[in-house]
Amino acid sequence: MFHVKQRPKARSAQRPSVVSSDKAEALRLTPVSRETESRLDRYIDLLGRWQAKTNLVAPSTLPHLWTRHASDSLQLLALAPHAKTWVDLGSGGGFPGVVLACALAEKAGATVHLIERNAKKAAFLREALRITSAPGIVHATGIEDIVDSIEGPIDCVTARALAPLHQLIGFAEPLVKRGAKALFLKGQDVEAELTEATKYWNIKPLLHSSLTGGQGWIVELDQIERR
Protein backbone atom coordinates (compact mmCIF):
# COMPACT_ATOMS: atom_id res chain seq x y z
CA MET A 1 0.00 0.00 0.00
CA PHE A 2 1.37 3.39 -1.01
CA HIS A 3 0.51 6.43 1.09
CA VAL A 4 -0.51 9.34 -1.09
CA LYS A 5 -0.46 12.93 0.09
CA GLN A 6 -2.31 15.25 -2.27
CA ARG A 7 -1.07 18.78 -2.67
CA PRO A 8 -2.60 21.77 -4.47
CA LYS A 9 -2.16 21.56 -8.22
CA ALA A 10 -1.08 24.30 -10.54
CA ARG A 11 -3.87 25.94 -12.52
CA SER A 12 -4.53 23.95 -15.67
CA ALA A 13 -5.07 26.91 -18.00
CA GLN A 14 -2.37 27.33 -20.62
CA ARG A 15 -0.10 30.33 -20.12
CA PRO A 16 1.78 32.23 -22.83
CA SER A 17 5.29 30.98 -23.51
CA VAL A 18 6.83 34.16 -22.10
CA VAL A 19 9.68 33.97 -19.62
CA SER A 20 8.32 36.68 -17.34
CA SER A 21 4.91 35.00 -17.11
CA ASP A 22 6.48 31.60 -16.51
CA LYS A 23 8.71 33.03 -13.80
CA ALA A 24 5.79 34.77 -12.10
CA GLU A 25 3.84 31.52 -12.02
CA ALA A 26 6.81 29.62 -10.61
CA LEU A 27 7.32 32.14 -7.83
CA ARG A 28 3.62 32.01 -7.03
CA LEU A 29 3.85 28.23 -6.61
CA THR A 30 7.15 28.24 -4.71
CA PRO A 31 7.94 31.70 -3.27
CA VAL A 32 11.57 32.53 -2.53
CA SER A 33 13.48 35.46 -1.09
CA ARG A 34 14.68 38.30 -3.32
CA GLU A 35 18.26 37.07 -2.90
CA THR A 36 17.34 33.55 -3.99
CA GLU A 37 15.39 34.91 -6.94
CA SER A 38 18.48 36.83 -8.04
CA ARG A 39 20.65 33.72 -7.84
CA LEU A 40 18.08 31.74 -9.82
CA ASP A 41 17.96 34.49 -12.46
CA ARG A 42 21.71 34.14 -12.99
CA TYR A 43 21.47 30.36 -13.11
CA ILE A 44 18.59 30.28 -15.60
CA ASP A 45 20.37 32.81 -17.81
CA LEU A 46 23.54 30.70 -17.76
CA LEU A 47 21.59 27.55 -18.60
CA GLY A 48 20.00 29.26 -21.60
CA ARG A 49 23.44 30.23 -22.93
CA TRP A 50 24.98 26.79 -22.37
CA GLN A 51 21.99 24.95 -23.80
CA ALA A 52 23.09 25.85 -27.33
CA LYS A 53 26.25 23.75 -27.01
CA THR A 54 25.37 21.26 -24.27
CA ASN A 55 21.97 19.57 -24.06
CA LEU A 56 21.05 20.31 -20.44
CA VAL A 57 17.24 20.15 -20.63
CA ALA A 58 14.68 19.03 -23.20
CA PRO A 59 14.41 21.84 -25.78
CA SER A 60 10.62 21.71 -25.60
CA THR A 61 10.77 22.83 -21.95
CA LEU A 62 12.90 25.95 -22.53
CA PRO A 63 9.92 28.37 -22.56
CA HIS A 64 8.90 26.96 -19.18
CA LEU A 65 12.24 26.63 -17.38
CA TRP A 66 10.93 28.32 -14.25
CA THR A 67 7.81 26.21 -13.74
CA ARG A 68 8.90 22.93 -15.30
CA HIS A 69 12.33 22.87 -13.69
CA ALA A 70 13.04 25.55 -11.08
CA SER A 71 9.71 25.41 -9.23
CA ASP A 72 9.60 21.64 -9.58
CA SER A 73 12.93 21.54 -7.72
CA LEU A 74 12.11 24.19 -5.11
CA GLN A 75 9.08 22.27 -3.87
CA LEU A 76 11.38 19.69 -2.27
CA LEU A 77 12.45 22.21 0.36
CA ALA A 78 9.01 22.17 2.01
CA LEU A 79 9.31 18.41 2.53
CA ALA A 80 12.62 18.75 4.39
CA PRO A 81 12.59 22.28 5.85
CA HIS A 82 15.43 21.66 8.32
CA ALA A 83 17.75 19.81 5.93
CA LYS A 84 21.16 21.39 5.38
CA THR A 85 23.20 18.76 3.56
CA TRP A 86 21.79 17.34 0.35
CA VAL A 87 23.11 14.84 -2.19
CA ASP A 88 21.75 15.14 -5.74
CA LEU A 89 22.25 12.00 -7.83
CA GLY A 90 22.89 12.53 -11.54
CA SER A 91 22.56 16.31 -11.39
CA GLY A 92 22.63 16.88 -15.16
CA GLY A 93 21.63 20.48 -15.82
CA GLY A 94 21.27 21.19 -12.10
CA PHE A 95 17.71 20.19 -11.31
CA PRO A 96 17.10 19.93 -8.47
CA GLY A 97 20.67 20.28 -7.13
CA VAL A 98 21.69 23.79 -8.23
CA VAL A 99 18.21 25.18 -7.55
CA LEU A 100 18.35 23.79 -4.02
CA ALA A 101 21.83 25.23 -3.53
CA CYS A 102 20.60 28.67 -4.63
CA ALA A 103 17.77 28.51 -2.11
CA LEU A 104 19.99 27.19 0.68
CA ALA A 105 22.66 29.86 0.30
CA GLU A 106 21.05 31.81 3.15
CA LYS A 107 21.16 28.82 5.50
CA ALA A 108 24.36 28.61 7.55
CA GLY A 109 26.29 25.39 6.96
CA ALA A 110 24.21 24.24 4.00
CA THR A 111 25.83 22.21 1.22
CA VAL A 112 24.57 20.37 -1.86
CA HIS A 113 26.69 17.56 -3.29
CA LEU A 114 26.13 17.38 -7.06
CA ILE A 115 27.08 14.03 -8.59
CA GLU A 116 27.45 14.11 -12.38
CA ARG A 117 29.56 11.75 -14.48
CA ASN A 118 29.33 13.74 -17.75
CA ALA A 119 32.33 16.09 -17.92
CA LYS A 120 30.57 18.87 -19.86
CA LYS A 121 27.61 18.90 -17.51
CA ALA A 122 29.92 18.82 -14.50
CA ALA A 123 31.71 21.87 -15.91
CA PHE A 124 28.37 23.64 -16.29
CA LEU A 125 27.44 22.80 -12.70
CA ARG A 126 30.69 24.26 -11.40
CA GLU A 127 30.10 27.46 -13.36
CA ALA A 128 26.52 27.65 -12.10
CA LEU A 129 27.68 27.38 -8.50
CA ARG A 130 30.38 29.99 -9.13
CA ILE A 131 28.16 32.68 -10.63
CA THR A 132 25.41 32.17 -8.07
CA SER A 133 27.73 31.82 -5.05
CA ALA A 134 25.59 28.83 -4.07
CA PRO A 135 26.96 26.31 -1.55
CA GLY A 136 27.69 23.17 -3.52
CA ILE A 137 30.36 20.63 -4.43
CA VAL A 138 30.50 18.96 -7.84
CA HIS A 139 31.63 15.34 -7.94
CA ALA A 140 32.51 14.50 -11.56
CA THR A 141 32.26 10.75 -11.18
CA GLY A 142 29.81 7.88 -11.14
CA ILE A 143 27.32 7.58 -8.31
CA GLU A 144 28.62 4.19 -7.26
CA ASP A 145 32.16 5.62 -6.99
CA ILE A 146 31.34 8.47 -4.61
CA VAL A 147 28.14 7.89 -2.65
CA ASP A 148 29.81 5.81 0.06
CA SER A 149 32.68 8.23 0.53
CA ILE A 150 30.79 11.48 1.17
CA GLU A 151 31.66 12.32 4.76
CA GLY A 152 29.49 13.73 7.51
CA PRO A 153 25.75 13.58 8.07
CA ILE A 154 23.48 13.69 5.01
CA ASP A 155 19.95 15.02 5.47
CA CYS A 156 18.42 14.39 2.04
CA VAL A 157 19.21 12.54 -1.17
CA THR A 158 17.44 13.54 -4.39
CA ALA A 159 17.21 12.55 -8.03
CA ARG A 160 15.19 13.71 -11.03
CA ALA A 161 14.87 12.11 -14.47
CA LEU A 162 17.79 9.78 -13.75
CA ALA A 163 16.74 6.13 -13.57
CA PRO A 164 13.85 3.78 -12.69
CA LEU A 165 12.86 3.93 -9.04
CA HIS A 166 14.26 0.53 -8.08
CA GLN A 167 17.69 1.65 -9.31
CA LEU A 168 17.46 5.00 -7.52
CA ILE A 169 16.68 3.19 -4.30
CA GLY A 170 19.79 1.11 -4.74
CA PHE A 171 21.91 4.23 -5.26
CA ALA A 172 20.38 5.94 -2.23
CA GLU A 173 20.39 2.99 0.16
CA PRO A 174 23.79 3.74 1.79
CA LEU A 175 22.75 7.34 2.49
CA VAL A 176 19.29 6.46 3.80
CA LYS A 177 20.85 3.93 6.13
CA ARG A 178 22.93 6.82 7.50
CA GLY A 179 19.78 8.78 8.27
CA ALA A 180 19.03 10.64 5.04
CA LYS A 181 15.55 11.13 3.64
CA ALA A 182 15.13 10.26 -0.05
CA LEU A 183 13.03 12.58 -2.22
CA PHE A 184 12.69 11.38 -5.82
CA LEU A 185 10.85 13.40 -8.47
CA LYS A 186 8.91 11.02 -10.71
CA GLY A 187 6.28 11.17 -13.45
CA GLN A 188 2.95 9.60 -14.25
CA ASP A 189 4.28 6.03 -14.14
CA VAL A 190 5.13 6.25 -10.45
CA GLU A 191 2.70 3.50 -9.39
CA ALA A 192 4.21 1.02 -11.84
CA GLU A 193 7.72 1.99 -10.73
CA LEU A 194 6.78 1.50 -7.08
CA THR A 195 5.29 -1.90 -7.84
CA GLU A 196 8.51 -2.93 -9.57
CA ALA A 197 10.64 -1.50 -6.75
CA THR A 198 8.84 -3.54 -4.10
CA LYS A 199 10.11 -6.71 -5.81
CA TYR A 200 13.59 -5.79 -4.60
CA TRP A 201 13.09 -3.49 -1.62
CA ASN A 202 11.07 -3.30 1.57
CA ILE A 203 9.86 0.31 1.56
CA LYS A 204 7.00 2.39 2.93
CA PRO A 205 6.80 5.24 0.43
CA LEU A 206 4.88 8.45 0.93
CA LEU A 207 3.70 10.04 -2.32
CA HIS A 208 3.28 13.79 -2.71
CA SER A 209 1.52 15.20 -5.76
CA SER A 210 3.62 17.80 -7.53
CA LEU A 211 2.82 21.45 -6.95
CA THR A 212 3.66 22.20 -10.56
CA GLY A 213 0.72 20.26 -11.96
CA GLY A 214 0.70 17.65 -14.67
CA GLN A 215 1.09 14.10 -13.41
CA GLY A 216 4.26 14.53 -11.40
CA TRP A 217 4.92 12.98 -8.01
CA ILE A 218 7.54 13.06 -5.27
CA VAL A 219 8.41 9.74 -3.69
CA GLU A 220 9.53 10.15 -0.07
CA LEU A 221 11.43 7.33 1.63
CA ASP A 222 12.81 7.26 5.17
CA GLN A 223 13.72 3.57 5.34
CA ILE A 224 15.11 1.13 2.78
CA GLU A 225 15.77 -2.56 3.27
CA ARG A 226 16.72 -5.18 0.72
CA ARG A 227 14.36 -8.09 0.28
RAUR-V732298 format. One line per field, one symbol per residue. psi: psi as a letter, one per 20 degrees, with the letter a starting at -180 (. if undefined). burial: + if it has 24 or more other ideal C-beta (glycine too) atoms within 12 Angstrom, else -. Layout:
psi->???
burial->???
//
This chain:
psi->ppppoqqpqqqiqpqqmpghgggggghggnqrrhggggghggghggghhhhhipnhrphiihikhgghgghhghihhhimhiphoqpopmhdjjpighgghghihiopjqqpoooohpgghhgggghghgiikqnrppomrqgiihhijpqrqpgqprqplgrqghgghggighhhhjjqppopprbikhghhggghihhqoqmqpppqphjabkqqpoppiqppq.
burial->-+-------+-----------++-+++-++-+---++-++++++-+++-++--+-++---++++++++++++++++++++--+++++++++++++++++++++++-+--+++++++----++-++++++-++-++++++-+-+--++--+---+++++++++-+++-+++++++++---++++++++--+--++--++--+-+-+++++++++--+++++++-+---
//
